[in-house]
Amino acid sequence: MTLNKLHWLSAITVFALISGFVIHLIFSADEVPKVLPFALNSPVTIDENPLSEPQLTALTMKLAELQSQVLRLNALGDRLASEASIPENEFNFQQSPPAGGPMLQSQTSQKKSLAVMLIEISILEESLRHEENQLTTLESVTLGHHIESTSYLSGRPIAKGWLSSYYGVRKDPFSGKPAVHKGLDFAGKEDAAIIATASGVVSWASDRYGYGQLIEINHGKGLKTRYGHNKKILVKVGEVVSKGQVIARMGSTGRSTGPHVHYEILRNNAQIDPIKFVYRKAK
């Protein structure tokens, strides 16, 4: 997926506007101006009753959470701007964006209680969380621009070990009856390295029935790989992984009789025999 500079500028401009507004909200929260900086027919006021200590604590915690989110977005924005080779003087995520416009006069008085303020802050917080998710996804796409050249599936999902079970009908190790095995099993020592057989984006990194601790990687063009029964997962959903990267440690979680990795290849969400991919030469 190719992103041109216009897409980058649009995404980062939206982020900068939200970031600047929140920074302004945080740093102006304690200021109580004697004179309003603009003329209003009916001034906007906040509930005149003094805040109790629990209320003040709640408001302070909310502002601290927003500040933490803004700092994360600033760091992510800086990284994205750097990856997109956008000149530093075009975007400064440490400053509020320039703003202006004609002075408008309010027609009605707006009195806000603490409860209303907290609700509005929560809405803004949710908006920031959504923007963060979008920017994180954009980061994965950006950092994954090299995937196309390294997504060629080849090799074994282990650095050390042996092929212990093939794809197809076999005797089920638990029931003793014939059963279809839709993958390859590679046995080894507990904690042995499990490696990605091609570059891609992690689409699953958690427990799954039968597989135990499972990792699924999407390599594009309808191809996915699965690595099951892991003892420890070292990647997370949305992360871009490289061919040969250690993604987990071998274990025996789920429906397993000993330390091994259950390795599957899916084409258009249907398991296929991985053996030809295991033995073919890397590009």
Buried (B, 14 or more C-beta within 10 A) or exposed (E): EEBEEEEBBEBBEEBBEBBBBBBEBBEEBEEEEEEEEEEBEEEEEEEEEEEEEEBEEBBEEBBEBBBEBBEBBBEBBBBBBEBBEBEEEEBBBEEBBEEEEEEEEEEEEEEEEBEEBBEEBEEBBEEBEEBBEEBBEBBBBBBBEEBEEBBBBBBBBBEEBEBEBBBEEEEEBEEEEEEEBBBBBBBBEEEBBBBBBBBBBBBBBEEBEEBBBBBBBBBBEEBBBBBBBBBEBBBEEBBBBBBBBBBBBBBBBBBBEBBBBBBBBBEEEEBBBBBEBBEEEEE
